[in-house]
Amino acid sequence: MLLSPLIRALSQLDDPVFLGVVLRSVGWAVLVFLLFAELLSGGAHEAAVDWGPDPAAPHWIDSTWLGWLGYAAGPVGAALLALVLFLPVACVIATLYIDRVAEAVERRWYPTVPPAAPAPFSQQMWDGLALGLKVLGLQVLALLLSLLLPGVGLLLGWLIAAWAVGRGLFVAVAMRRMGRREALLLCRRRLDAVVVQGGWMAALAVVPVLNLLAPVLGTAALVHVLHAPEPARRMPV
C-alpha cells in the first residue's frame, strides 16, 4: 500500500484529464512566480537606486558594485523564493483540481464507487489556502532546522513536509465522500501510507520539471490510499 498508489498514479499520466490539470497548474504557477519576481525586481531596483553612486560619499568608497548587487538581487531572490514557495503554491493549486483528478482516478480504477459529493468551492479554496500557509510555515521551520542541524535538519524538514502535504491533501480528497471528522480519523488509521505519498510529493517539489507533476501525482496517489481496503483484523485466539 506504500508504493502502489504512486505507481498507479504514474501509470495514468497519459490521461487527458491529468494532462489538462498539469497544463493549468503550470499556467497558474507561472503567473504566481512572475508576480513574485516582478515584486522582487521592483524592490531590487529601488535598492539599486538607493545603493547607487553617492557624490557625497568618500572617494575611497566605490558604491557602484552595490548598484549591481541590487539589480542582481531580483533574479536571485526570485529563484530562492520559487524554491521555497513551490510546494505551498503547488498544494493550493492541487486543491483547485482535486475533483477532476479524483474523478479521473475513480473512473479508471474504482468504477463501482458511488458519485462523490464535493465540498463547496469556497470551502475547497479556504482549505487550499490554509494548507499552503501551513506548509509554508513548516518549510520555514525546516529551513531553520537545516541551518541549525545540518543533515539531520534536512531530513526533519522533509519529514515535516511529507506529513503536512500528505495529511492536507488526503483530508481534502476524503472530504469528497465523508465529513471532516471522519476524514481525519481515516487519515490517522492510514498515516503511514499518507506520509509516504506526501514524501514523494515533497521530494518531487525540488526536482525541476518533475515538480510540475507533483500536485497531480500527489492527489491521484492519495485517492488510491483513500480507496485502499482496510487491513483484515486478526481474530482473538
Secondary structure, DSSP 8 states (H G I E B T S, - for coil): --SHHHHHHHHTTT-HHHHHHHHHHHHHHHHHHHHHHHHHHHHHHHHHHHTS--TTS-TT--THHHHHHHHHHHHHHHHHHHHHHHHHHHHHHHHHTHHHHHHHHHHHH-TTS-------HHHHHHHHHHHHHHHHHHHHHHHHHHHHSTTHHHHHHHHHHHHHHHHHHHHHHHTTTS-HHHHHHHHHHTHHHHHHHHHHHHHHTTSTTGGGGHHHHHHHHHHHHHHS---------
